[in-house]
Amino acid sequence: MASILELYLVRHAIAAERGPAFLDDRLRPLTPEGTRRFKEAVRGLAALGLELDIVLTSPLTRAEETAALLAAGLQGRPPVETVVALAPGGRFAALVEAVGRQSRRHRRIALVGHEPGLGEHAARWLGARGQIEFRKGAVCAIEVEGATPAGPGTLRWFLPPRVLRRLSR
C-alpha cells in the first residue's frame, strides 16, 4: 500500500491592492494587517499540532511572503521552495508532477497559491468539478495516495482564517 500524502492548500494572506503603486501584479506584497492576521492564523495551525515537511509556493511576492510566515511559525521550520505551477494560470498536471517529486522525500506538503487556481486544484484533488472558494489565509487539508497524487483524495478539514486565528488564543 502506498503512503498517504497530506496536502495543505493555503491561499496567500491579504495583499496590497492592485493599482498604480504595483503596476506589476507579481510584486504586490502582503499588507501589515495581512501579515499580522496570517501570523495569528499560523499560531492557530501550530495549536492544532500541524507539522510540515516542506512548503511549496507560487513565485509571486504575496505568496512567497505567506509561505515564509507559515514556515517560520511552525515547529521544525520547514524549507520553502518555489513552484511555478502554483502561480496564477498554473496547470494542475504540472502541480501534481511537482507534488509527486516531493513525495519521494516528504509526506506533509503545504501549497501556497492564489484564487481561482487554488480552489480549482482543491476541487480536482477531491474529484469534484468547479472550484472551492478560499478566503485569503484559508487552509484546506486533503489526503491523497502517494502512488496516485492526482487524487481523488479525502478532505480532512477546511478552515477559514477567522477560525484559525481563534484557535491561536
Secondary structure, 3 states (H helix, E strand, C coil): CCCEEEEEEEECCCECCCECCECCHHHCCECHHHHHHHHHHHHHHHHCCCCCCEEEECCCHHHHHHHHHHHHHCCCCCCEEECHHHCCCCCHHHHHHHHHHHCCCCCEEEEEECCCHHHHHHHHHCCCCCCCCCCCCCEEEEEEECCCCCCCCEEEEEECHHHHHHHCC
